[in-house]
Amino acid sequence: MRVILASSEVVPFAKTGGLADVAGVLPRELEKLGHEVSVFLPAYQSIDRIQHDIKATNVAFEIQIGDRLVAGKLLETVLPDSQVKVFLVEQPGYFNREDFYGQSGEDFSDNCERFTFFCRAVLESLIQMDTAPDLIHTNDWQTGLIPVFLKTDYNHHSCFKTTRTLITIHNLAYQGLFDYEKMAVAGLPAEYFNWQQVEFHGKMNLLKTGIVFADMINTVSPTYAKEIREPEQGCGLEGVLQERADQLTGILNGIDVADWNPAIDPFIEENFSADFDVRVGSSGKLACKQALQKETNLKQELETPLIGIVGRLASQKGWSLILPVMRHFLENTNVQWVVLGTGDPSYHHQLESLQQRYPDKLGLNLGFSNEFAHRVEAGSDMFLMPSQYEPCGLNQMYSMAYGTVPIVRRTGGLADTVVNATHETCEYGTANGFSFDEFSEEALRSAIKSALQMYSQHRLIWNQLMQAGMKRDWSWRRSAKQYEELYQRTIAR
C-alpha cells in the first residue's frame, strides 16, 4: 500500500502530546511491514533544519485562502532509523511562530487559515509529485478538511481517483471550531454548512467535517471508540458518531520500545528486565528507586512505598481528586510521592504548598524533563493516573514496561490496558494493576489503599503484577498490524 499520513505534530520534529508519537512511530512500523509511507507536517519555526537534515524540494504552490493567494514550498527529510519520507509544508507567515496552535492560553486567530493551507498544500504537493496514494491517514481537526477536499475540489484529479481516507480521533474534546465566515477561507460551499455536515451549534467544526467525509474513522483505544458514542464523552458529536458507528473502530496506541525499555534505558540508575525471581524481586528496580529518592530529597527507605505521577496538571488528568487524596496520605501514612508535570497554576500552588509541609515525603518538579520522566517510571513502585477521560494514555504503558504498577480510573485506553488485581485475575496471572470506576475521592483512596495493602502484605503477588506488566507486548508492532488491516478494509470500501 502507498499511504500518506498527515499530522500537525510528528516526533521527533514537533510534539505537544500523543498525536506526535503516533505520527512518528507508526509510519516506521508500517514500513517494516512492507508498505510505502510518507508523512506531512507543517515546517514550524522550532524545528531544527540542520539537526534533522531538512532540505528543499522543487515543489512550490500558491493556494487560495479566501480571496487571496498564499505561496508556500515543500521541504523534505526522513524519519530517523527508516526510509520514511517526511515532507514539511513551509509558509513562514503561518508557521514561523513560537508555538504550534496559540500563545498565552489563547488559540491563534488565524488557525483556520493556517490548517486550511496545510491541508490543501498536502494535496497540491501530491499532485505535483505525481503521487497516487491508496490512502490518506488524517489526524484530528487540523487535517479534518482533507477528506472533504478530496470529495469536492480534488475529486477530478487522476492521482486521487482511488484514494480513500481515514481520520483518527486522538482527543474528541479538541474540535477546531470557527465562525461561519471561515467557510469562505476554507473554500467550502455554503450549502455544506448544515447540521449533517460542517455546522455545529452555529460554528464550523473541522473535526466533525473530517468525521462526516472520511471513508473510515478510528480512535486510539477500543473503549474510547465506544465511550465517544455516548453523551458523557461524546462532546456533542455522539450523534454523528452513532450515525457512522459501522465505520468507527478503536486501535490502542503502542509505545516506542526502543526509547522506553528498562533493559537499555540510558537515563536510569541501573538497567533491569522482566527476568527476575518473583520471590526476591528486581534488584535493578530497587537501585532505581533509591536513586529517585536521593534525587528528589526523599528519605532513602526502600520499604516505603513510592507513588509516581507524570503528566499535565489538568482537570482531565484527575487533579481535583489527586490533591485531596494526596493530602490525606501525606498526613496519615508513610507513603512517598514524586510528581513531574506542568499546567494549571492553581495546581502548581497547591503542590508547592504540600511540598513545603512534607519535603521528605513529596518530590516535586513543576516542568518537564524526558530524562527525569524515565527515572520516575523506573524508580516508582506505583503510578497514579485517575483520569476523567483518557482516549489512550501512554504513561500507564510506560509504567508497566518498567515494572511500576498503575492505579487508574477505568476509562478509555486505561480500561483496555490495566487489568484490576482481584482474587481471580491474580490467580490466573492476568492482573497488572489496580483500577476503579467512579470518579470520586473515595474510589481513588480505596484503590490506593488496596495497592498499598498488597505491596506491604503480599509482596510475592505484587512482584507477579510487576512481571505481568513487563512481559506484555506494548510495542507499536502490535498496533501497526491492526492499522494495516484497517487500511486494507478502508481501501476495499
NUGULUM-144992 format. One line per 8 residues: for each residue x, y, z of C-alpha. Coordinates in steps of 0.1 Angstrom, whole numbers, always signed. Layout:
X Y Z  ... $
//
This chain:
+0 +0 +0  +10 +36 -6  +0 +56 +25  +2 +93 +33  +0 +103 +69  -9 +140 +76  -4 +154 +111  +1 +187 +128 $
+27 +170 +151  +53 +143 +144  +81 +130 +167  +110 +140 +167  +102 +172 +149  +72 +187 +168  +53 +174 +198  +27 +185 +224 $
+10 +152 +230  +4 +116 +220  -6 +125 +184  +31 +132 +177  +41 +98 +189  +16 +80 +167  +26 +100 +136  +63 +95 +143 $
+64 +58 +152  +35 +42 +132  +49 +50 +98  +82 +33 +106  +64 +1 +118  +43 +2 +86  +74 +4 +65  +87 -27 +83 $
+55 -44 +71  +64 -36 +35  +43 -5 +29  +53 +28 +13  +46 +55 +38  +52 +93 +37  +44 +119 +63  +34 +155 +60 $
+36 +182 +88  +40 +220 +90  +75 +234 +89  +73 +250 +123  +100 +276 +133  +111 +254 +162  +122 +225 +140  +160 +224 +137 $
+167 +221 +100  +204 +213 +104  +199 +187 +131  +172 +169 +111  +189 +173 +77  +159 +191 +62  +164 +200 +25  +144 +220 -1 $
+125 +203 -29  +114 +217 -62  +77 +217 -51  +61 +251 -46  +25 +261 -47  +1 +290 -44  -31 +282 -25  -64 +301 -25 $
-72 +312 +11  -104 +332 +10  -99 +360 -16  -61 +358 -17  -33 +335 -29  -7 +323 -3  +26 +309 -15  +44 +280 +1 $
+71 +254 -5  +78 +218 +4  +108 +206 +23  +119 +171 +30  +138 +147 +52  +133 +112 +66  +122 +97 +99  +152 +86 +120 $
+162 +49 +115  +140 +45 +85  +135 +54 +48  +101 +70 +56  +100 +104 +38  +89 +134 +58  +76 +164 +39  +73 +197 +57 $
+50 +225 +44  +68 +258 +46  +49 +290 +49  +67 +315 +73  +36 +337 +78  +17 +307 +92  +43 +285 +108  +72 +307 +119 $
+58 +311 +154  +70 +301 +189  +41 +278 +195  +20 +254 +172  -16 +264 +180  -16 +296 +202  +1 +316 +229  -7 +328 +264 $
-36 +303 +266  -53 +316 +235  -56 +300 +201  -41 +319 +171  -70 +338 +155  -59 +325 +120  -58 +288 +128  -85 +281 +103 $
-64 +297 +76  -32 +280 +87  -45 +245 +87  -67 +250 +56  -34 +260 +39  -17 +229 +53  -45 +205 +41  -45 +220 +6 $
-7 +220 +5  -7 +183 +12  -29 +176 -18  -12 +201 -41  +22 +185 -33  +9 +150 -41  -3 +163 -75  +30 +179 -83 $
+49 +149 -72  +26 +127 -93  +20 +105 -62  -12 +85 -62  -19 +73 -27  -41 +44 -18  -50 +60 +15  -45 +93 +32 $
-45 +89 +70  -56 +122 +86  -54 +131 +123  -76 +153 +144  -92 +186 +134  -60 +201 +120  -63 +178 +90  -100 +173 +90 $
-105 +192 +58  -86 +167 +36  -115 +142 +33  -139 +169 +22  -115 +185 -2  -109 +151 -18  -147 +148 -24  -151 +183 -38 $
-122 +204 -52  -99 +175 -59  -122 +147 -69  -114 +152 -106  -76 +147 -102  -65 +113 -116  -40 +107 -87  -68 +107 -62 $
-92 +85 -83  -89 +55 -59  -77 +73 -28  -95 +66 +4  -93 +85 +37  -91 +75 +74  -94 +100 +102  -80 +92 +136 $
-95 +110 +166  -68 +114 +193  -89 +136 +216  -126 +144 +208  -125 +174 +231  -104 +194 +206  -126 +200 +175  -114 +231 +156 $
-144 +254 +160  -146 +286 +138  -172 +312 +129  -193 +307 +98  -173 +333 +79  -144 +309 +78  -163 +287 +53  -151 +311 +27 $
-115 +309 +40  -117 +271 +37  -133 +274 +2  -162 +252 +12  -196 +257 -5  -221 +275 +18  -246 +246 +14  -223 +224 +34 $
-230 +245 +64  -257 +223 +78  -261 +201 +109  -254 +169 +89  -221 +180 +75  -199 +210 +87  -221 +230 +111  -220 +225 +149 $
-241 +248 +171  -237 +277 +146  -199 +271 +142  -178 +255 +115  -164 +223 +130  -133 +209 +113  -132 +176 +133  -169 +169 +125 $
-162 +177 +89  -135 +150 +89  -157 +125 +106  -185 +131 +81  -165 +129 +49  -137 +104 +57  -143 +68 +45  -134 +53 +78 $
-129 +67 +114  -109 +53 +142  -97 +64 +176  -69 +54 +199  -84 +27 +220  -114 +3 +217  -131 +15 +249  -128 +52 +238 $
-144 +43 +205  -175 +31 +225  -174 +60 +250  -175 +88 +224  -208 +74 +210  -224 +84 +244  -233 +119 +256  -210 +118 +287 $
-179 +117 +265  -193 +125 +230  -185 +162 +233  -217 +170 +213  -206 +147 +184  -221 +115 +198  -249 +117 +172  -227 +118 +141 $
-205 +91 +156  -235 +69 +163  -246 +75 +127  -212 +62 +115  -208 +35 +141  -202 +8 +115  -172 +28 +102  -157 +36 +137 $
-131 +14 +153  -105 +17 +181  -69 +7 +179  -47 +10 +210  -16 +31 +206  +18 +14 +213  +49 +27 +229  +83 +31 +214 $
+102 +2 +230  +135 +15 +217  +130 +45 +239  +110 +31 +268  +128 -1 +277  +144 -5 +312  +169 -31 +299  +186 -5 +277 $
+174 +29 +291  +205 +52 +294  +187 +76 +318  +181 +53 +347  +204 +42 +376  +206 +6 +367  +191 -14 +338  +168 -43 +346 $
+143 -66 +328  +113 -88 +335  +136 -118 +341  +137 -116 +378  +128 -141 +405  +93 -130 +418  +102 -145 +452  +131 -120 +455 $
+121 -90 +433  +142 -69 +410  +174 -56 +424  +178 -32 +394  +144 -16 +401  +153 -12 +438  +185 +6 +427  +164 +30 +405 $
+140 +36 +434  +169 +45 +458  +184 +68 +432  +150 +85 +426  +146 +90 +464  +180 +106 +466  +174 +129 +435  +141 +142 +449 $
+154 +146 +485  +132 +119 +500  +142 +96 +527  +161 +66 +512  +138 +39 +526  +133 +11 +502  +104 -4 +521  +84 +29 +520 $
+60 +28 +490  +67 +54 +463  +39 +67 +441  +48 +85 +408  +28 +109 +387  +40 +122 +353  +18 +144 +330  -2 +176 +325 $
-15 +193 +356  -50 +195 +342  -85 +186 +353  -88 +158 +327  -60 +140 +345  -80 +139 +377  -61 +165 +398  -93 +175 +415 $
-92 +140 +431  -54 +136 +434  -47 +167 +455  -71 +160 +484  -63 +123 +484  -26 +130 +483  -30 +154 +513  -48 +126 +532 $
-20 +101 +526  +7 +127 +533  -9 +135 +567  -18 +100 +578  +6 +74 +562  +42 +67 +554  +39 +70 +516  +62 +90 +493 $
+52 +108 +462  +71 +122 +432  +53 +145 +407  +66 +157 +374  +44 +180 +353  +32 +214 +344  -2 +230 +338  -29 +248 +358 $
-12 +274 +381  -37 +266 +409  -24 +230 +409  +11 +243 +409  +4 +264 +440  -13 +236 +459  +15 +212 +452  +42 +237 +462 $
+23 +242 +495  +22 +205 +502  +59 +200 +493  +68 +228 +517  +49 +210 +545  +61 +175 +536  +95 +179 +520  +107 +144 +530 $
+75 +128 +515  +68 +148 +483  +93 +153 +455  +82 +180 +430  +93 +190 +395  +70 +216 +380  +83 +214 +345  +91 +187 +320 $
+122 +166 +316  +122 +135 +294  +152 +121 +313  +135 +126 +347  +103 +111 +334  +122 +79 +327  +136 +79 +362  +102 +84 +377 $
+88 +55 +358  +118 +33 +367  +120 +42 +404  +84 +44 +415  +65 +14 +429  +31 +27 +417  +19 +51 +391  -12 +72 +396 $
-35 +81 +367  -71 +87 +377  -82 +105 +345  -117 +118 +340  -113 +105 +304  -83 +91 +286  -85 +84 +249  -55 +61 +251 $
-28 +71 +276  +8 +62 +273  +21 +67 +308  +3 +36 +322  +20 +15 +295  +54 +31 +302  +49 +23 +338  +41 -14 +333 $
+70 -17 +309  +92 -6 +339  +75 -28 +365  +57 +1 +381  +22 -9 +390  -5 +15 +377  -35 +28 +397  -60 +41 +372 $
-96 +50 +366  -113 +25 +343  -119 +47 +312  -107 +47 +276  -73 +32 +270  -68 +28 +307  -96 +3 +307  -80 -15 +278 $
-46 -19 +293  -49 -22 +331  -63 -55 +345  -75 -49 +380  -60 -71 +407  -87 -93 +421  -85 -128 +436  -94 -143 +402 $
-71 -122 +380  -42 -127 +403  -49 -164 +403  -50 -165 +365  -19 -143 +362  -36 -116 +342  -36 -88 +368  -12 -60 +362 $
-26 -30 +382  -55 -15 +401  -85 +3 +386  -117 +18 +398  -149 +32 +381  -164 +61 +400  -147 +95 +395  -146 +103 +432 $
-121 +108 +460  -135 +78 +479  -130 +55 +450  -94 +67 +443  -85 +65 +480  -98 +29 +482  -78 +18 +451  -46 +33 +466 $
-53 +16 +499  -57 -18 +481  -24 -13 +463  -6 -3 +494  -20 -33 +513  -8 -57 +486  +26 -40 +484  +32 -44 +522 $
+15 -77 +529  +16 -98 +497  +50 -90 +481  +51 -122 +460  +18 -113 +444  +30 -77 +439  +61 -89 +421  +39 -111 +399 $
+18 -79 +390  +51 -62 +381  +62 -91 +359  +29 -94 +342  +30 -57 +331  +66 -60 +320  +60 -91 +298  +31 -78 +279 $
+37 -66 +243  +31 -28 +244  +50 -22 +212  +39 -4 +180  +44 -37 +161  +11 -49 +175  -7 -17 +167  +8 -14 +132 $
-6 -48 +122  -41 -36 +133  -37 -4 +113  -26 -24 +83  -58 -44 +85  -78 -12 +89  -62 +4 +59  -70 -26 +38 $
-106 -25 +49  -108 +12 +41  -93 +8 +7  -117 -20 -1  -148 +1 +7 $
//
